[in-house]
C-alpha cells in the first residue's frame, strides 16, 4: 500500500462511526406516530431533527459522535427478563442488529440518573446525558439569599446531601435527633432532621456534597442516619457529587447538548419571602433562561401548581407554549382518575386554558384489562381533548418481583377498578417494558421521566420514538 493510500485508509477507519451514526435515525421500525411537543407538530418534528443534526457537543471536554448514547447492560437484561411475547422478540431483534443508539427526547432524565447517582448533581446529569436522555430535569428551589438551586425539595438537604456531617448542621431548621429505641430494639420514636436550602446561603450551599436520597429512621447516630440507601441502589458514586445552581445546570445542559425541563418546586417557607412572591419566583426561573439565551423550544417548564403554568402561558407565552402541568390531583380524596365527573378542571377546560402538555404519574394512564395493560379512561380523555402527555417515573419502584409499588399500582392489584377488579400482572422486572410499550404505543405519550434513562433510550431507538 502506498503512503497516500495508508493515510486515506486510516482516515476512513477513524471517521466511519461518526457519519454512520449521524445518518442512522432508527426509523423504519414499523409503528410511527407524530408525537411533536405542542400544537404545530410537523414544525416541532422538523426543529427536533435539526437539533439532532447539530448536536456535535462535548462532554468533559472530549468530542463525541453527535447524539451518541451509551447504554450499558441494564436495558438488555430487562429484555431478557421479559415473559415471551411479540414485544420481547422485537426488542431482542433490535438489540442483536443495532450497533449504535442515539439521544432521544422521549427519554427524560428524572433528576439526572438517580438509580445509582446522587440526584441533582453534575455527575447525575452527565450520566443521564451519556445514556441518551434528550431532556434532563433540574428541580428548582431557592436559598436563604433567594438564589435558585437544583433540589427536589426545599427541605431535603438532610437526606440528599452531607449537611448533617458538616458544621452547617447547626443551621438546620430541625437538627438531627436520634431514634428512641425500646428495650427490644424496636423504634419507639424515629430519628428526624430537617435541613432546608432556605436555612443557608448560596455560598454555604456550594460547600455541600450530594448523596443518595435516603435516611435510616432507626439510627441513633448521624452516620447511621445518613446510611439508609436502599439495597437495590448504591452509594458507589458518592464522595464527589457536585451540587449545582439552577443557572449552572442550564450551562451544563447546553454543554451536554440536551434540552431542559425545570420544575418549580413549592416553597417550604411562606411566600412572599423577603419580597419574593409566587409570581416573582415563577418569573425568576424563566428569566435565568432568557439571560442565558436559551431557546424557548429547548425548555419544558413544569409545576404541580397550575397557577404557575398558567402564569407562564399568559406572561411568558414563548416559554409557556410547552409548559407542563404535573397533575397531582390523585392526592385529593375527591379525585378519581376513573371518573371524569371528579376532574376539576376537566380535560377540555385545561386545553381551553392554553395548556398543551399534561403529566400524571404512570399508573394514572394504565389499566389492567384481563391480564394486559391498556390506556386508562384518563389517558383517552386527555388525548381526545388534544393534550400531549408525558409521564413519570420509570425505574423508580425498585425490583418488581413483588409487583412494585406506587408507580404500578393499577397493574399490580393495589389500585383495582372496583367495577371490574383484576389480579396484578406485574411480577418481574421485565414487565416494566410491557407497561412502557403500552404507554408509548397505545396511550401515545411523548416522553417519560426515568431514573435510569438508558432503558427508555433503548426502547425509543428500537421502536422509532422521537
C-alpha positions in Angstrom: 0.0 0.0 0.0 1.3 3.4 -1.0 1.8 6.2 1.6 -1.3 8.2 0.4 -3.4 5.0 0.5 -2.4 4.3 4.1 -3.4 7.9 5.1 -6.8 7.5 3.3 -7.4 4.1 5.0 -6.7 5.5 8.5 -8.9 8.5 7.9 -11.9 6.3 6.7 -11.4 4.0 9.6 -11.5 6.8 12.2 -14.4 8.8 10.7 -16.7 6.0 9.7 -18.5 5.6 13.0 -19.3 9.3 13.1 -21.0 9.7 9.8 -22.6 6.2 10.1 -24.2 7.2 13.4 -25.3 10.6 12.3 -27.0 9.0 9.3 -28.8 6.3 11.3 -32.0 7.7 12.7 -33.5 4.5 13.9 -36.5 4.9 11.6 -38.4 2.1 9.7 -39.1 0.1 12.8 -42.8 -0.2 11.9 -45.1 1.8 14.2 -44.7 5.6 13.7 -46.7 8.5 15.2 -46.3 12.2 15.1 -45.6 13.0 18.7 -44.4 16.6 18.4 -44.2 18.7 21.5 -47.0 21.2 21.1 -49.7 22.0 18.6 -47.7 22.6 15.5 -46.5 19.0 15.4 -44.8 18.9 12.0 -42.9 22.1 12.7 -41.8 20.7 16.1 -40.6 17.5 14.4 -38.5 19.5 11.9 -37.0 21.5 14.7 -36.1 18.4 16.7 -34.5 16.8 13.6 -32.4 20.0 13.1 -31.4 19.9 16.8 -30.2 16.3 16.4 -28.2 17.2 13.3 -26.2 20.0 15.1 -25.5 18.2 18.4 -21.8 17.9 18.0 -21.3 18.8 21.6 -18.6 17.9 24.1 -18.7 16.1 27.4 -15.9 16.6 29.8 -14.1 18.4 27.0 -14.0 15.4 24.8 -15.8 15.4 21.4 -18.1 12.5 20.6 -20.4 11.5 17.9 -23.5 13.7 17.5 -26.3 12.3 19.8 -24.5 9.1 20.6 -25.8 7.2 23.7 -24.0 4.7 25.9 -26.5 2.2 27.4 -24.6 -0.4 29.4 -26.1 -3.8 30.1 -29.3 -3.0 32.0 -31.8 -2.5 29.2 -30.7 -5.8 27.6 -31.0 -7.6 31.0 -34.5 -6.2 31.3 -35.5 -7.5 27.9 -34.1 -11.0 28.7 -36.2 -10.9 31.9 -39.5 -10.3 30.0 -42.1 -13.0 29.5 -42.1 -14.4 26.0 -44.1 -12.0 23.7 -44.0 -10.3 20.4 -42.5 -7.2 22.1 -39.7 -9.2 23.7 -38.8 -10.7 20.3 -38.9 -7.3 18.7 -36.6 -5.8 21.3 -34.3 -8.8 21.2 -34.0 -8.5 17.4 -33.2 -4.8 17.8 -30.5 -5.5 20.4 -28.9 -8.1 18.1 -28.8 -6.0 15.0 -28.4 -2.4 16.3 -24.8 -1.2 16.8 -25.4 2.4 17.8 -28.0 4.2 19.9 -28.9 7.9 19.7 -30.2 10.5 22.1 -34.0 10.7 22.3 -36.3 13.4 23.6 -38.7 10.6 24.6 -36.1 9.7 27.3 -36.1 12.3 30.1 -33.5 12.2 32.9 -35.5 12.4 36.1 -33.2 14.4 38.5 -30.4 13.0 36.3 -29.9 9.3 36.8 -30.7 8.7 40.5 -31.0 5.0 40.3 -27.3 5.0 41.0 -26.1 8.6 41.1 -26.9 11.2 43.8 -29.8 13.2 42.3 -29.5 16.7 41.0 -25.7 16.6 40.9 -23.4 17.4 38.0 -22.4 13.7 37.9 -26.0 12.5 37.8 -26.9 14.9 35.0 -23.8 13.9 32.9 -24.7 10.2 33.4 -28.3 10.9 32.1 -27.0 12.6 29.0 -24.5 9.8 28.3 -27.4 7.3 28.5 -29.2 9.2 25.8 -31.7 11.4 27.7 -32.6 14.1 25.3 -34.2 16.2 28.1 -32.8 16.5 31.7 -34.6 17.8 34.8 -33.5 20.4 37.4 -36.0 20.8 40.2 -35.8 24.4 41.2 -35.9 25.9 44.7 -34.1 28.8 46.5 -31.6 29.5 49.2 -31.8 31.9 52.1 -30.5 34.7 49.9 -33.1 33.8 47.2 -30.7 32.2 44.7 -32.1 29.4 42.6 -30.6 25.9 43.1 -31.4 22.3 41.9 -33.0 20.3 44.7 -36.1 18.1 44.6 -37.5 19.8 47.7 -36.6 23.0 49.5 -36.2 20.9 52.7 -34.4 17.7 51.6 -30.8 18.6 52.4 -30.7 16.2 55.3 -31.4 13.2 53.1 -29.7 14.3 49.8 -26.5 15.9 51.0 -23.8 15.6 53.6 -25.0 18.7 55.6 -25.6 16.7 58.8 -21.9 15.8 58.8 -20.8 19.4 58.4 -20.8 22.5 60.7 -23.8 23.7 58.7 -25.9 21.1 60.6 -26.2 23.7 63.3 -28.3 25.9 60.9 -30.8 23.2 60.1 -34.5 24.0 60.9 -34.6 20.8 62.9 -31.2 19.5 64.0 -30.6 15.7 64.0 -32.5 13.9 66.7 -31.6 10.2 67.2 -34.2 7.5 67.2 -35.5 6.3 70.6 -35.4 2.5 70.8 -37.3 0.3 73.2 -35.6 -2.5 75.3 -36.3 -4.9 72.5 -34.6 -2.7 69.9 -37.9 -1.6 68.3 -38.2 2.0 67.2 -40.3 4.0 69.7 -39.6 7.3 68.1 -37.9 7.6 64.7 -34.8 9.7 64.1 -35.5 13.0 62.5 -33.9 16.1 60.9 -35.0 18.9 58.6 -32.5 20.9 56.7 -33.6 23.4 54.0 -31.9 25.4 51.3 -33.7 28.4 52.9 -31.6 27.7 56.0 -28.4 28.5 54.3 -26.9 31.0 51.8 -25.7 30.1 48.3 -22.1 30.3 49.4 -22.8 27.7 52.1 -24.8 25.6 49.7 -21.8 25.3 47.4 -19.8 23.7 50.2 -22.0 20.6 50.4 -21.8 17.3 48.5 -24.7 15.2 47.2 -25.5 11.8 48.5 -28.2 9.2 47.6 -31.6 10.3 48.8 -32.1 8.2 51.9 -32.2 8.1 55.7 -32.4 5.4 58.3 -35.2 6.3 60.7 -33.9 3.8 63.2 -30.5 5.4 63.5 -29.1 6.7 66.8 -26.1 8.5 65.1 -25.7 10.9 62.3 -23.6 8.4 60.4 -26.2 5.7 60.7 -29.0 8.1 59.7 -27.1 9.1 56.5 -26.5 5.5 55.6 -30.1 4.5 54.7 -29.7 3.8 50.9 -31.9 1.0 49.7 -30.1 -2.2 48.9 -31.2 -2.1 45.2 -29.5 1.3 44.8 -25.8 2.1 45.5 -23.5 4.5 47.3 -20.7 3.8 44.8 -20.8 7.3 43.3 -21.0 9.4 46.5 -18.0 11.4 47.6 -17.6 13.6 44.6 -21.2 14.5 43.9 -21.3 18.2 42.9 -24.4 20.4 43.7 -25.4 23.0 41.2 -27.3 26.2 41.0 -30.1 26.4 38.5 -28.0 28.7 36.3 -25.1 26.2 36.4 -27.5 23.4 35.3 -28.5 25.5 32.3 -24.9 25.9 31.3 -24.1 22.3 31.8 -27.2 21.1 29.8 -26.2 23.3 27.0 -22.7 21.9 27.0 -24.2 18.4 27.1 -26.5 19.2 24.2 -29.7 18.3 26.0 -33.0 20.1 26.4 -34.1 21.2 29.8 -37.2 20.6 32.0 -37.0 22.7 35.2 -39.7 22.0 37.8 -40.6 25.0 40.0 -40.9 23.4 43.5 -43.4 24.6 46.1 -41.7 26.8 48.7 -41.4 25.4 52.2 -41.2 28.9 53.6 -44.2 31.2 53.4 -44.4 33.5 50.4 -43.8 36.4 50.0 -40.3 35.6 51.3 -38.1 38.7 51.6 -40.1 40.3 48.8 -40.2 37.2 46.6 -43.8 36.4 45.6 -45.0 33.2 43.9 -45.3 35.0 40.6 -41.9 36.5 41.1 -40.5 33.1 41.8 -42.0 31.7 38.6 -40.7 34.6 36.6 -37.2 34.4 38.2 -36.8 30.8 36.9 -37.8 31.8 33.3 -35.6 34.9 33.5 -32.5 32.8 34.0 -33.2 31.0 30.7 -33.6 34.3 28.9 -30.4 35.7 30.5 -28.5 32.5 29.3 -30.0 33.0 25.8 -31.7 29.6 25.8 -34.2 29.0 23.0 -37.7 28.6 24.5 -38.3 25.5 22.4 -35.5 23.8 24.4 -37.2 24.4 27.7 -40.2 22.5 29.2 -41.0 24.4 32.4 -43.1 22.3 34.8 -45.0 22.7 38.0 -47.6 20.9 40.1 -49.1 24.3 40.7 -51.5 25.0 37.8 -51.3 28.7 38.6 -47.6 28.7 37.8 -48.2 27.0 34.4 -51.0 29.5 33.6 -48.7 32.3 34.6 -46.1 31.1 32.1 -48.7 30.6 29.4 -50.1 34.2 29.8 -47.0 36.2 30.8 -44.2 34.3 29.0 -46.0 32.7 26.0 -42.8 31.7 24.3 -41.9 29.5 27.2 -45.5 28.8 28.2 -46.3 27.2 24.9 -44.8 23.9 26.1 -45.2 24.3 29.8 -46.0 21.1 31.6 -48.7 20.7 34.3 -47.8 17.9 36.7 -51.2 16.6 37.6 -51.1 15.8 41.3 -54.8 15.6 41.9 -54.6 11.9 42.7 -53.7 13.1 46.3 -57.1 14.6 46.6 -59.6 12.1 48.0 -62.4 13.7 45.9 -60.5 12.9 42.7 -61.0 9.6 40.9 -58.9 9.1 37.8 -61.5 6.6 36.6 -64.4 9.1 36.9 -64.3 12.3 34.7 -67.1 13.8 36.8 -64.5 14.3 39.6 -61.9 16.1 37.4 -61.9 19.8 38.1 -60.8 21.3 35.8 -61.8 18.9 33.0 -59.5 18.0 30.2 -61.4 20.3 27.8 -61.1 23.2 30.3 -57.4 22.6 30.6 -57.0 22.6 26.8 -59.0 25.8 26.6 -56.7 27.5 29.1 -53.8 27.1 26.7 -52.3 24.1 28.4 -50.7 21.7 25.8 -48.9 19.1 28.0 -50.2 17.3 31.0 -48.1 14.9 33.1 -49.7 12.5 35.6 -47.8 9.5 37.2 -47.7 6.3 35.1 -50.3 4.4 36.9 -53.0 7.1 36.2 -52.6 6.3 32.5 -52.8 2.5 32.7 -55.5 0.0 33.4 -55.5 -3.8 33.7 -57.8 -5.4 31.2 -58.0 -9.2 31.6 -54.3 -9.6 32.0 -52.9 -6.9 29.7 -52.2 -3.2 30.2 -54.4 -0.8 28.3 -54.9 3.0 28.3 -57.0 4.3 31.2 -60.1 6.5 30.9 -57.9 9.4 31.9 -55.4 8.8 29.2 -58.0 8.5 26.5 -59.8 11.7 27.7 -56.6 13.7 27.6 -55.8 12.7 24.1 -59.4 13.4 22.9 -59.0 16.9 24.4 -55.9 17.4 22.3 -53.4 17.3 25.2 -50.0 15.8 24.8 -48.9 13.6 27.7 -45.6 12.9 29.4 -45.4 10.7 32.5 -43.3 9.7 35.5 -41.3 7.8 36.8 -39.8 4.8 35.1 -37.2 2.7 37.1 -38.2 4.2 40.4 -40.2 1.4 42.1 -37.2 -0.9 42.6 -37.4 -4.7 41.9 -40.8 -5.7 40.6 -40.8 -9.4 41.7 -43.4 -8.5 44.3 -45.4 -6.2 41.9 -43.7 -2.9 42.6 -45.3 0.0 44.4 -46.7 3.4 43.7 -45.9 3.7 40.0 -47.5 0.4 39.0 -50.5 0.4 41.4 -53.2 0.0 38.7 -51.3 -3.0 37.3 -50.2 -4.8 40.5 -53.5 -5.1 42.2 -53.1 -2.3 44.8 -55.5 0.1 43.0 -58.1 -2.1 41.3 -61.1 -1.0 39.3 -63.9 -1.6 41.8 -66.3 -2.3 38.9 -64.1 -5.0 37.4 -61.3 -5.9 39.8 -58.4 -7.8 38.3 -55.4 -9.6 39.8 -52.0 -8.0 39.4 -49.9 -8.5 36.2 -46.6 -7.2 37.5 -44.3 -9.9 38.9 -40.8 -9.5 37.3 -38.6 -6.6 36.3 -39.2 -7.3 32.6 -42.9 -6.4 33.0 -41.9 -2.8 33.1 -41.1 -3.0 29.4 -44.6 -4.1 28.6 -46.0 -1.2 30.5 -43.7 1.2 28.7 -44.8 -0.2 25.4 -48.5 0.5 26.3 -47.6 4.0 27.4 -45.8 4.7 24.1 -47.8 2.9 21.5 -51.3 2.9 22.9 -51.5 5.9 25.2 -49.2 7.9 22.9 -47.0 9.6 25.5 -44.4 11.9 24.0 -41.9 11.4 26.8 -41.2 9.6 30.1 -39.1 10.5 33.1 -36.7 7.8 34.1 -34.3 7.2 37.0 -32.1 5.3 34.5 -32.5 6.8 31.1 -30.6 4.1 29.3 -33.6 1.9 29.4 -36.0 4.4 27.9 -33.4 5.5 25.3 -33.0 1.8 24.3 -36.8 1.4 23.9 -37.1 4.7 22.0 -34.4 3.7 19.5 -35.9 0.3 18.9 -39.5 1.4 18.4 -39.0 4.7 16.5 -39.9 7.1 19.3 -38.8 10.6 18.6 
